Amino acid sequence: MFSGVSLVGFAAAICTTASYVPQLYKVWTTGTAEDLSLHMLLVLATGLALWIVYGIMQGDAVIIIANSVSVALLLCIVGFKLREMLAGHRAKRRPATP
Amino acid sequence: MFSGVSLVGFAAAICTTASYVPQLYKVWTTGTAEDLSLHMLLVLATGLALWIVYGIMQGDAVIIIANSVSVALLLCIVGFKLREMLAGHRAKRRPATP
């Protein structure tokens, strides 16, 4: 059904994609993404999006699927980070109550 | 010299590989990797190694080079983590001085 190459690709994809899950779980449960660098997350998201483009150009389904799942998980983490940053900005602009 | 596909692949590789650098820099400067999960690092290293095997099987130089650099950076982080864990074990086994 699947070639040996596809199976190695799927195993690689599962490992690298699964590694985002503990980070997302940590951000979700602690409710903070303060220690994560937004620049690092955006560079990584850009890279994963480019891997999807590369997979499409090469006609490589393993690369397309693996990086699509990874970028979806990563965008959830970016969402948490941006929400936290916006909340921080609003708190700074609100005048102090007596 | 390079095809459009290769250029997209190189750009993707540079972005995803570059994202390991700030983490390695942080571990190097702070001297601690306590907040990093060893299981996550090992799953990620396994995944990157499998991507190298996949690249070799597909004859895809971009995948081979990108993941080789990533796994080298990641193994430096794993080295820090293991050194820290071993130091912790030794400190626990040492009898308390009066």
Backbone of each chain as ProteinMPNN parsed JSONL, in Angstrom:
{"seq_chain_A": "MFSGVSLVGFAAAICTTASYVPQLYKVWTTGTAEDLSLHMLLVLATGLALWIVYGIMQGDAVIIIANSVSVALLLCIVGFKLREMLAGHRAKRRPATP", "coords_chain_A": {"N_chain_A": [[0.847, -1.211, 0.0], [1.825, 1.322, 0.98], [4.989, 2.746, 0.095], [8.41, 1.983, 1.138], [9.839, 4.353, 1.375], [7.787, 6.262, 1.724], [6.819, 5.402, 4.21], [9.012, 5.884, 5.917], [9.092, 8.642, 5.641], [6.557, 9.309, 6.714], [6.929, 8.437, 9.365], [9.004, 10.158, 10.145], [7.642, 12.589, 9.873], [5.604, 12.291, 11.796], [7.112, 12.233, 14.171], [8.481, 14.808, 14.172], [6.32, 16.57, 14.014], [4.814, 15.806, 16.241], [6.389, 16.783, 18.26], [5.64, 19.402, 18.668], [3.365, 19.293, 20.174], [3.698, 18.909, 23.1], [4.639, 21.506, 23.73], [2.52, 23.18, 22.967], [0.584, 22.165, 24.706], [1.706, 22.868, 27.144], [1.618, 25.696, 26.997], [-1.129, 25.994, 26.831], [-2.065, 24.907, 29.293], [-0.649, 26.344, 31.272], [-1.308, 28.866, 30.556], [0.311, 30.889, 29.714], [2.688, 32.368, 27.479], [4.998, 33.614, 27.728], [7.787, 33.146, 27.827], [8.41, 32.416, 25.288], [9.848, 33.35, 22.192], [8.532, 35.721, 19.997], [9.583, 36.409, 17.511], [11.12, 34.14, 16.882], [9.064, 32.236, 16.677], [7.666, 33.271, 14.47], [9.595, 33.161, 12.438], [9.921, 30.415, 12.31], [7.298, 29.625, 11.568], [7.164, 30.83, 9.037], [9.163, 29.357, 7.751], [8.024, 26.755, 7.852], [5.757, 27.175, 6.268], [7.009, 27.713, 3.841], [8.159, 25.199, 3.41], [5.826, 23.789, 2.84], [5.123, 24.97, 0.388], [7.364, 24.125, -1.043], [6.941, 21.34, -0.959], [4.597, 21.189, -2.472], [5.564, 22.085, -4.956], [7.374, 20.027, -5.472], [5.661, 17.957, -5.581], [5.237, 16.323, -3.343], [3.563, 14.559, -1.115], [3.945, 13.797, 1.563], [5.646, 15.754, 2.686], [3.981, 17.997, 2.375], [1.663, 17.373, 3.969], [2.798, 16.854, 6.551], [4.012, 19.334, 7.206], [1.83, 21.019, 7.085], [0.221, 20.228, 9.253], [2.021, 20.786, 11.305], [2.326, 23.6, 11.035], [-0.25, 24.405, 11.657], [-0.469, 23.68, 14.371], [1.565, 25.294, 15.367], [0.57, 27.862, 14.77], [-1.508, 28.028, 16.59], [-0.058, 28.318, 18.953], [1.198, 30.775, 18.367], [-1.094, 32.374, 18.308], [-1.891, 32.332, 21.042], [0.341, 33.678, 22.086], [0.155, 36.23, 20.828], [-2.331, 37.098, 21.843], [-1.721, 37.311, 24.527], [0.242, 39.322, 24.393], [-1.283, 41.491, 23.422], [-3.101, 41.781, 25.539], [-1.341, 42.625, 27.499], [-0.545, 45.115, 26.468], [-3.002, 46.492, 26.586], [-3.43, 46.547, 29.353], [-1.345, 48.215, 30.124], [-2.129, 50.643, 28.97], [-4.444, 51.26, 30.324], [-5.704, 53.506, 32.778], [-4.419, 53.761, 36.108], [-6.312, 52.581, 38.862], [-7.589, 54.187, 41.812]], "CA_chain_A": [[0.0, 0.0, 0.0], [2.766, 2.441, 1.035], [6.379, 2.361, -0.161], [9.303, 2.164, 2.28], [10.171, 5.787, 1.444], [6.639, 6.955, 2.334], [6.728, 5.034, 5.626], [10.065, 6.64, 6.616], [8.612, 10.03, 5.629], [5.461, 9.435, 7.685], [7.511, 8.302, 10.713], [9.71, 11.424, 10.382], [6.616, 13.62, 10.019], [4.917, 12.095, 13.079], [8.04, 12.649, 15.241], [8.748, 16.256, 14.223], [5.059, 17.257, 14.281], [4.414, 15.49, 17.622], [7.192, 17.551, 19.212], [4.97, 20.693, 18.957], [2.225, 19.062, 21.068], [3.978, 19.266, 24.501], [4.771, 22.964, 23.882], [1.161, 23.741, 22.914], [-0.069, 21.719, 25.943], [2.262, 23.688, 28.236], [1.074, 27.048, 26.845], [-2.566, 25.876, 27.095], [-2.337, 24.647, 30.71], [-0.112, 27.413, 32.125], [-1.964, 30.101, 30.128], [1.314, 31.916, 29.398], [3.681, 32.05, 26.438], [5.928, 34.726, 27.937], [9.191, 32.781, 27.565], [8.62, 32.105, 23.869], [10.176, 34.513, 21.368], [7.609, 35.869, 18.857], [10.394, 36.378, 16.289], [11.464, 32.74, 16.612], [7.839, 31.564, 16.225], [7.31, 33.754, 13.126], [10.607, 32.596, 11.509], [9.591, 28.994, 12.184], [6.049, 29.528, 10.791], [7.53, 31.156, 7.647], [9.899, 28.191, 7.247], [7.095, 25.636, 7.636], [4.922, 27.548, 5.113], [7.859, 27.527, 2.65], [8.278, 23.748, 3.189], [4.575, 23.368, 2.182], [5.274, 25.404, -1.012], [8.37, 23.212, -1.616], [6.266, 20.048, -1.132], [3.661, 21.323, -3.609], [6.394, 22.162, -6.178], [7.995, 18.71, -5.691], [4.582, 16.951, -5.627], [5.557, 15.398, -2.259], [2.438, 14.63, -0.178], [4.42, 13.656, 2.949], [6.125, 17.077, 3.115], [2.82, 18.911, 2.444], [0.809, 17.026, 5.123], [3.553, 17.029, 7.798], [4.221, 20.751, 7.528], [0.524, 21.658, 7.29], [-0.177, 19.949, 10.642], [2.968, 21.527, 12.158], [2.033, 25.034, 10.987], [-1.525, 24.604, 12.356], [-0.155, 23.637, 15.813], [2.391, 26.468, 15.671], [-0.272, 29.066, 14.732], [-2.235, 28.071, 17.866], [0.894, 28.884, 19.93], [1.34, 32.197, 18.001], [-2.349, 33.006, 18.749], [-1.751, 32.519, 22.491], [1.388, 34.688, 22.299], [-0.371, 37.547, 20.425], [-3.395, 37.449, 22.786], [-1.025, 37.721, 25.744], [0.9, 40.61, 24.139], [-2.349, 42.502, 23.328], [-3.61, 41.976, 26.903], [-0.298, 43.396, 28.174], [-0.631, 46.496, 25.961], [-4.229, 47.106, 27.124], [-3.214, 46.768, 30.792], [-0.44, 49.365, 30.26], [-2.814, 51.877, 28.565], [-5.546, 51.536, 31.254], [-5.208, 54.306, 33.905], [-4.419, 53.064, 37.392], [-7.46, 52.914, 39.715], [-7.082, 54.588, 43.14]], "C_chain_A": [[0.879, 1.257, 0.0], [4.172, 1.933, 0.754], [7.202, 2.572, 1.112], [9.642, 3.632, 2.481], [9.046, 6.553, 2.137], [6.555, 6.669, 3.823], [7.782, 5.781, 6.454], [9.635, 8.105, 6.728], [7.505, 10.255, 6.647], [5.986, 9.367, 9.115], [8.238, 9.6, 11.095], [8.706, 12.535, 10.674], [5.929, 13.531, 11.374], [5.812, 12.586, 14.226], [8.196, 14.171, 15.31], [7.464, 17.04, 14.533], [4.63, 17.052, 15.733], [5.177, 16.335, 18.633], [6.585, 18.927, 19.512], [3.893, 20.536, 20.025], [2.545, 19.399, 22.531], [4.086, 20.775, 24.738], [3.393, 23.629, 23.881], [0.41, 23.4, 24.206], [0.381, 22.582, 27.12], [1.675, 25.101, 28.208], [-0.402, 27.055, 27.244], [-2.825, 25.762, 28.596], [-1.827, 25.773, 31.619], [-0.762, 28.754, 31.777], [-0.978, 31.219, 29.815], [2.31, 31.423, 28.34], [4.809, 33.078, 26.517], [7.365, 34.391, 27.523], [9.475, 32.473, 26.102], [8.876, 33.389, 23.092], [9.241, 34.567, 20.161], [8.379, 35.809, 17.543], [10.741, 34.947, 15.893], [10.243, 32.003, 16.054], [7.494, 31.964, 14.794], [8.298, 33.24, 12.069], [10.282, 31.128, 11.232], [8.334, 28.799, 11.326], [6.314, 29.821, 9.316], [8.237, 29.96, 7.004], [8.971, 27.027, 6.93], [6.194, 25.904, 6.427], [5.712, 27.355, 3.805], [8.076, 26.045, 2.341], [7.019, 23.226, 2.488], [4.652, 23.725, 0.693], [6.252, 24.465, -1.736], [7.751, 21.841, -1.909], [5.315, 20.062, -2.32], [4.456, 21.318, -4.926], [7.017, 20.81, -6.519], [6.939, 17.611, -5.849], [4.77, 15.893, -4.553], [4.515, 15.528, -1.14], [2.888, 14.573, 1.273], [4.852, 15.014, 3.495], [4.949, 18.041, 3.298], [2.017, 18.651, 3.725], [1.536, 17.317, 6.441], [3.656, 18.499, 8.184], [2.916, 21.511, 7.71], [0.065, 21.459, 8.732], [0.716, 20.761, 11.6], [2.616, 23.008, 12.209], [0.716, 25.333, 11.702], [-1.294, 24.637, 13.87], [0.611, 24.896, 16.228], [1.55, 27.75, 15.695], [-1.139, 29.18, 15.988], [-1.346, 28.707, 18.936], [1.076, 30.385, 19.661], [0.098, 32.97, 18.461], [-2.32, 33.316, 20.232], [-0.803, 33.682, 22.783], [0.848, 36.086, 21.975], [-1.452, 38.023, 21.386], [-2.784, 37.978, 24.074], [-0.374, 39.096, 25.581], [-0.129, 41.737, 24.079], [-2.905, 42.815, 24.708], [-2.626, 42.836, 27.708], [-0.337, 44.856, 27.78], [-1.847, 47.221, 26.554], [-4.059, 47.456, 28.597], [-2.33, 47.994, 31.028], [-1.176, 50.673, 29.995], [-3.936, 52.262, 29.532], [-5.015, 52.37, 32.432], [-5.354, 53.545, 35.224], [-5.609, 53.516, 38.241], [-6.934, 53.239, 41.114], [-7.295, 53.47, 44.174]], "O_chain_A": [[0.721, 2.139, -0.844], [4.514, 0.813, 1.133], [6.761, 3.247, 2.042], [9.726, 4.107, 3.614], [9.293, 7.381, 3.014], [6.26, 7.563, 4.616], [7.492, 6.254, 7.553], [9.795, 8.73, 7.777], [7.501, 11.26, 7.359], [5.555, 10.132, 9.978], [8.109, 10.083, 12.22], [8.89, 13.323, 11.601], [5.694, 14.547, 12.029], [5.342, 13.266, 15.138], [8.059, 14.76, 16.382], [7.51, 18.054, 15.229], [4.149, 17.979, 16.385], [4.686, 16.583, 19.735], [6.964, 19.562, 20.496], [3.538, 21.5, 20.704], [1.762, 20.102, 23.168], [3.687, 21.275, 25.789], [3.125, 24.523, 24.684], [-0.314, 24.238, 24.743], [-0.418, 22.975, 27.97], [1.285, 25.642, 29.243], [-0.875, 27.983, 27.901], [-3.705, 26.442, 29.122], [-2.474, 26.122, 32.607], [-0.772, 29.672, 32.597], [-1.379, 32.374, 29.665], [2.707, 30.258, 28.309], [5.479, 33.373, 25.527], [8.07, 35.222, 26.951], [10.628, 32.289, 25.711], [8.201, 34.397, 23.306], [9.149, 33.609, 19.394], [7.899, 35.232, 16.567], [10.666, 34.583, 14.72], [10.354, 31.245, 15.091], [7.083, 31.125, 13.992], [7.903, 32.922, 10.947], [10.353, 30.658, 10.096], [8.297, 27.92, 10.465], [5.766, 29.152, 8.44], [7.951, 29.597, 5.863], [9.097, 26.385, 5.887], [5.897, 24.994, 5.654], [5.167, 26.898, 2.799], [8.168, 25.658, 1.176], [7.106, 22.334, 1.645], [4.301, 22.914, -0.164], [6.017, 24.062, -2.874], [7.996, 21.252, -2.962], [5.226, 19.095, -3.076], [4.081, 20.643, -5.885], [7.177, 20.473, -7.692], [7.263, 16.478, -6.205], [4.507, 14.713, -4.786], [4.561, 16.456, -0.332], [2.289, 15.221, 2.131], [4.486, 15.391, 4.608], [4.919, 18.811, 4.258], [1.723, 19.581, 4.476], [0.974, 17.944, 7.339], [3.42, 18.868, 9.334], [2.881, 22.528, 8.403], [-0.42, 22.395, 9.367], [0.234, 21.342, 12.573], [2.604, 23.611, 13.282], [0.572, 26.401, 12.297], [-1.836, 25.491, 14.571], [0.355, 25.483, 17.279], [1.777, 28.625, 16.53], [-1.473, 30.286, 16.413], [-1.809, 29.528, 19.729], [1.105, 31.182, 20.599], [0.216, 34.094, 18.95], [-2.676, 34.418, 20.649], [-1.095, 34.551, 23.605], [1.052, 37.022, 22.748], [-1.504, 39.207, 21.72], [-3.259, 38.96, 24.644], [-0.42, 39.93, 26.486], [0.108, 42.819, 24.616], [-3.157, 43.978, 25.026], [-3.042, 43.677, 28.505], [-0.186, 45.74, 28.624], [-1.762, 48.378, 26.965], [-4.484, 48.521, 29.044], [-2.524, 48.727, 31.997], [-0.928, 51.682, 30.655], [-4.347, 53.421, 29.579], [-4.001, 52.009, 33.03], [-6.301, 52.783, 35.415], [-5.883, 54.713, 38.327], [-5.951, 52.647, 41.56], [-6.932, 53.629, 45.339]]}, "seq_chain_B": "MFSGVSLVGFAAAICTTASYVPQLYKVWTTGTAEDLSLHMLLVLATGLALWIVYGIMQGDAVIIIANSVSVALLLCIVGFKLREMLAGHRAKRRPATP", "coords_chain_B": {"N_chain_B": [[21.618, 28.548, -12.248], [20.581, 27.592, -9.713], [17.415, 25.959, -9.352], [13.991, 27.206, -9.201], [12.546, 25.687, -7.39], [14.564, 24.596, -5.752], [15.505, 26.957, -4.589], [13.281, 27.793, -3.073], [13.188, 25.641, -1.32], [15.709, 25.938, -0.048], [15.291, 28.432, 1.219], [13.213, 27.719, 2.947], [14.556, 25.814, 4.485], [16.555, 27.391, 5.667], [15.005, 29.091, 7.296], [13.621, 27.25, 9.089], [15.772, 25.907, 10.238], [17.258, 28.029, 11.323], [15.648, 28.744, 13.422], [16.37, 27.175, 15.582], [18.607, 28.339, 16.598], [18.227, 30.651, 18.406], [17.277, 29.254, 20.661], [19.403, 27.553, 21.345], [21.318, 29.517, 21.885], [20.153, 30.719, 24.107], [20.21, 28.623, 26.001], [22.96, 28.32, 26.143], [23.866, 30.818, 27.121], [22.386, 31.196, 29.516], [23.043, 28.893, 30.804], [21.428, 26.86, 31.599], [19.067, 24.212, 31.01], [16.745, 23.497, 32.031], [13.948, 23.862, 31.717], [13.381, 22.576, 29.394], [12.014, 19.723, 27.835], [13.345, 16.516, 27.949], [12.332, 14.269, 26.673], [10.809, 15.418, 24.6], [12.896, 16.644, 23.139], [14.317, 14.361, 22.33], [12.437, 12.992, 20.776], [12.114, 14.847, 18.75], [14.748, 14.904, 17.715], [14.917, 12.274, 16.767], [12.95, 12.406, 14.789], [14.098, 14.329, 13.035], [16.383, 12.922, 12.256], [15.173, 10.834, 10.883], [14.065, 12.313, 8.787], [16.399, 12.932, 7.424], [17.128, 10.368, 6.512], [14.914, 9.942, 4.865], [15.359, 11.994, 2.988], [17.744, 11.05, 1.841], [16.79, 8.666, 0.683], [15.013, 9.747, -1.154], [16.723, 11.162, -2.665], [17.117, 13.877, -2.22], [18.786, 16.704, -1.846], [18.371, 19.142, -0.502], [16.65, 18.536, 1.661], [18.286, 16.73, 3.041], [20.59, 18.306, 3.765], [19.422, 20.482, 5.226], [18.172, 19.169, 7.424], [20.336, 17.903, 8.549], [21.927, 19.997, 9.554], [20.08, 21.045, 11.379], [19.766, 18.862, 13.167], [22.329, 18.741, 14.218], [22.516, 21.179, 15.642], [20.451, 20.709, 17.447], [21.43, 18.475, 18.842], [23.493, 19.648, 20.294], [21.997, 21.105, 22.152], [20.722, 18.94, 23.443], [23.015, 17.78, 24.564], [23.758, 19.745, 26.495], [21.5, 19.506, 28.149], [21.686, 16.817, 29.071], [24.147, 16.93, 30.437], [23.485, 18.676, 32.474], [21.503, 17.134, 33.775], [23.023, 14.92, 34.642], [24.809, 16.209, 36.382], [22.997, 16.991, 38.327], [22.178, 14.481, 39.329], [24.621, 13.585, 40.433], [24.989, 15.507, 42.448], [22.877, 14.851, 44.118], [23.629, 12.307, 45.023], [25.899, 12.794, 46.489], [27.084, 12.84, 49.843], [25.697, 14.884, 52.439], [27.518, 17.635, 53.727], [28.681, 18.402, 57.043]], "CA_chain_B": [[22.426, 27.762, -11.326], [19.634, 26.861, -8.884], [16.032, 26.045, -9.825], [13.081, 27.883, -8.27], [12.197, 24.721, -6.339], [15.705, 24.538, -4.821], [15.57, 28.218, -3.838], [12.207, 27.736, -2.061], [13.661, 24.656, -0.342], [16.79, 26.548, 0.737], [14.684, 29.46, 2.077], [12.486, 26.981, 3.991], [15.569, 25.187, 5.328], [17.217, 28.441, 6.46], [14.063, 29.55, 8.333], [13.349, 26.255, 10.14], [17.032, 25.617, 10.937], [17.625, 29.233, 12.081], [14.817, 28.864, 14.627], [17.026, 26.48, 16.698], [19.733, 29.142, 17.089], [17.927, 31.396, 19.647], [17.141, 28.322, 21.792], [20.761, 27.141, 21.716], [21.946, 30.714, 22.457], [19.569, 30.907, 25.439], [20.759, 27.56, 26.858], [24.398, 28.606, 26.264], [24.107, 32.011, 27.954], [21.832, 31.031, 30.862], [23.694, 27.72, 31.376], [20.426, 25.9, 32.075], [18.096, 23.703, 30.037], [15.804, 22.842, 32.94], [12.561, 23.924, 31.251], [13.205, 21.796, 28.168], [11.693, 18.321, 28.063], [14.283, 15.615, 27.26], [11.538, 13.414, 25.774], [10.488, 16.21, 23.41], [14.137, 16.809, 22.369], [14.693, 13.085, 21.723], [11.446, 12.724, 19.71], [12.456, 15.778, 17.663], [16.012, 14.443, 17.107], [14.568, 11.068, 16.0], [12.227, 12.871, 13.599], [15.049, 14.983, 12.114], [17.229, 11.859, 11.698], [14.345, 10.116, 9.891], [13.957, 13.191, 7.61], [17.662, 12.77, 6.677], [16.995, 9.074, 5.811], [13.924, 10.193, 3.807], [16.042, 12.802, 1.963], [18.688, 10.161, 1.136], [15.984, 7.745, -0.138], [14.401, 10.522, -2.236], [17.797, 11.841, -3.394], [16.785, 15.306, -2.112], [19.897, 17.328, -1.12], [17.874, 20.213, 0.376], [16.141, 17.895, 2.882], [19.436, 16.143, 3.751], [21.427, 19.366, 4.359], [18.636, 21.238, 6.217], [17.943, 18.392, 8.636], [21.645, 17.611, 9.159], [22.298, 21.178, 10.35], [19.12, 21.116, 12.5], [20.041, 17.813, 14.148], [23.591, 19.111, 14.878], [22.173, 22.215, 16.628], [19.617, 20.081, 18.477], [22.265, 17.601, 19.681], [24.199, 20.53, 21.242], [21.024, 21.386, 23.218], [20.581, 17.675, 24.183], [24.25, 17.655, 25.345], [23.589, 20.624, 27.663], [20.447, 18.933, 28.988], [22.213, 15.604, 29.716], [25.193, 17.35, 31.368], [22.756, 19.239, 33.617], [20.837, 16.034, 34.482], [24.078, 14.144, 35.309], [25.284, 17.04, 37.492], [21.928, 16.908, 39.33], [22.266, 13.152, 39.949], [25.83, 13.535, 41.263], [24.752, 16.349, 43.625], [21.963, 14.121, 45.006], [24.316, 11.145, 45.593], [26.972, 13.242, 47.364], [26.551, 13.005, 51.201], [25.677, 16.276, 52.917], [28.639, 17.974, 54.625], [28.142, 18.991, 58.278]], "C_chain_B": [[21.532, 26.91, -10.413], [18.235, 27.015, -9.47], [15.195, 26.78, -8.782], [12.724, 26.984, -7.103], [13.315, 24.666, -5.289], [15.768, 25.793, -3.966], [14.516, 28.255, -2.742], [12.632, 26.785, -0.945], [14.749, 25.219, 0.556], [16.227, 27.599, 1.7], [13.949, 28.799, 3.242], [13.475, 26.412, 4.999], [16.233, 26.217, 6.239], [16.304, 28.887, 7.601], [13.898, 28.514, 9.445], [14.625, 25.924, 10.927], [17.434, 26.795, 11.834], [16.843, 29.336, 13.388], [15.421, 28.101, 15.815], [18.089, 27.36, 17.351], [19.384, 29.927, 18.361], [17.813, 30.481, 20.866], [18.511, 27.875, 22.286], [21.496, 28.293, 22.398], [21.477, 30.921, 23.895], [20.148, 29.895, 26.426], [22.23, 27.843, 27.152], [24.641, 29.747, 27.242], [23.573, 31.84, 29.379], [22.487, 29.845, 31.571], [22.719, 26.707, 31.924], [19.454, 25.505, 30.964], [16.951, 23.026, 30.785], [14.373, 22.775, 32.386], [12.315, 23.106, 29.985], [12.969, 20.325, 28.513], [12.648, 17.443, 27.257], [13.542, 14.717, 26.28], [11.214, 14.144, 24.478], [11.716, 16.36, 22.514], [14.503, 15.519, 21.639], [13.731, 12.695, 20.604], [11.772, 13.582, 18.485], [13.729, 15.327, 16.943], [15.77, 13.192, 16.259], [13.883, 11.451, 14.69], [13.164, 13.489, 12.569], [15.962, 13.941, 11.455], [16.462, 11.084, 10.618], [14.147, 10.958, 8.622], [15.22, 13.09, 6.754], [17.609, 11.468, 5.865], [16.039, 9.236, 4.623], [14.56, 10.967, 2.653], [17.014, 11.961, 1.14], [17.915, 9.234, 0.18], [15.369, 8.459, -1.347], [15.464, 11.199, -3.118], [17.608, 13.353, -3.388], [17.825, 16.007, -1.221], [19.424, 18.389, -0.131], [17.417, 19.626, 1.712], [17.302, 17.344, 3.716], [20.23, 17.23, 4.485], [20.682, 20.084, 5.49], [18.524, 20.464, 7.525], [19.243, 17.999, 9.319], [22.086, 18.774, 10.049], [21.392, 21.269, 11.579], [19.471, 20.107, 13.578], [21.354, 18.119, 14.891], [23.326, 20.153, 15.965], [21.4, 21.6, 17.794], [20.451, 19.201, 19.406], [23.118, 18.406, 20.665], [23.282, 20.819, 22.438], [20.839, 20.134, 24.089], [21.807, 17.456, 25.079], [24.2, 18.486, 26.616], [22.625, 19.995, 28.667], [20.971, 17.721, 29.761], [23.279, 15.951, 30.755], [24.553, 17.872, 32.657], [22.113, 18.134, 34.453], [21.869, 15.203, 35.259], [24.618, 14.896, 36.516], [24.283, 16.993, 38.643], [21.973, 15.587, 40.079], [23.447, 13.065, 40.902], [25.629, 14.315, 42.566], [23.857, 15.641, 44.631], [22.676, 13.0, 45.741], [25.404, 11.532, 46.593], [26.428, 13.411, 48.795], [26.666, 14.46, 51.666], [26.831, 16.519, 53.888], [28.075, 18.66, 55.867], [28.333, 20.513, 58.337]], "O_chain_B": [[21.685, 25.691, -10.336], [17.899, 28.064, -10.019], [15.617, 26.958, -7.64], [12.611, 27.443, -5.966], [13.047, 24.687, -4.087], [16.048, 25.722, -2.769], [14.791, 28.686, -1.622], [12.457, 27.088, 0.236], [14.729, 25.014, 1.769], [16.632, 27.656, 2.861], [14.043, 29.254, 4.382], [13.27, 26.509, 6.209], [16.451, 25.963, 7.423], [16.756, 29.046, 8.735], [14.02, 28.854, 10.621], [14.569, 25.688, 12.134], [17.892, 26.597, 12.959], [17.314, 29.941, 14.351], [15.025, 28.35, 16.953], [18.436, 27.159, 18.515], [20.157, 29.887, 19.319], [18.197, 30.864, 21.971], [18.758, 27.821, 23.491], [22.214, 28.08, 23.375], [22.265, 31.247, 24.782], [20.53, 30.251, 27.541], [22.695, 27.633, 28.272], [25.523, 29.657, 28.096], [24.209, 32.276, 30.339], [22.493, 29.788, 32.801], [23.118, 25.787, 32.638], [19.072, 26.31, 30.115], [16.286, 22.127, 30.271], [13.676, 21.775, 32.558], [11.172, 22.958, 29.551], [13.643, 19.761, 29.375], [12.758, 17.591, 26.04], [14.042, 14.429, 25.193], [11.325, 13.575, 23.392], [11.621, 16.226, 21.294], [14.941, 15.551, 20.488], [14.153, 12.131, 19.594], [11.716, 13.118, 17.347], [13.794, 15.359, 15.714], [16.335, 13.051, 15.174], [14.185, 10.905, 13.629], [13.049, 13.213, 11.375], [16.28, 14.042, 10.27], [17.02, 10.725, 9.581], [14.07, 10.415, 7.52], [15.15, 13.151, 5.526], [17.986, 11.445, 4.693], [16.303, 8.743, 3.526], [14.336, 10.646, 1.486], [17.113, 12.115, -0.077], [18.313, 9.037, -0.967], [15.219, 7.872, -2.418], [15.148, 11.738, -4.178], [17.884, 14.035, -4.375], [17.757, 15.918, 0.005], [19.995, 18.531, 0.95], [17.756, 20.153, 2.771], [17.308, 17.47, 4.94], [20.511, 17.1, 5.676], [21.229, 20.274, 6.577], [18.749, 21.016, 8.603], [19.265, 17.783, 10.53], [22.562, 18.562, 11.164], [21.863, 21.535, 12.685], [19.479, 20.437, 14.764], [21.478, 17.79, 16.07], [23.842, 20.037, 17.077], [21.646, 21.913, 18.959], [20.216, 19.175, 20.615], [23.438, 17.916, 21.748], [23.72, 20.784, 23.588], [20.801, 20.232, 25.316], [21.67, 17.004, 26.216], [24.554, 18.003, 27.692], [22.893, 19.956, 29.868], [20.734, 17.602, 30.963], [23.321, 15.348, 31.827], [24.998, 17.567, 33.763], [22.16, 18.175, 35.682], [21.621, 14.824, 36.403], [24.86, 14.294, 37.562], [24.68, 16.958, 39.808], [21.827, 15.552, 41.3], [23.328, 12.556, 42.016], [26.032, 13.868, 43.64], [24.031, 15.792, 45.84], [22.401, 12.742, 46.913], [25.796, 10.726, 47.437], [25.399, 14.066, 48.964], [27.615, 15.165, 51.323], [27.087, 15.699, 54.769], [27.106, 19.412, 55.773], [27.932, 21.148, 59.312]]}, "name": "protein", "num_of_chains": 2, "seq": "MFSGVSLVGFAAAICTTASYVPQLYKVWTTGTAEDLSLHMLLVLATGLALWIVYGIMQGDAVIIIANSVSVALLLCIVGFKLREMLAGHRAKRRPATPMFSGVSLVGFAAAICTTASYVPQLYKVWTTGTAEDLSLHMLLVLATGLALWIVYGIMQGDAVIIIANSVSVALLLCIVGFKLREMLAGHRAKRRPATP"}
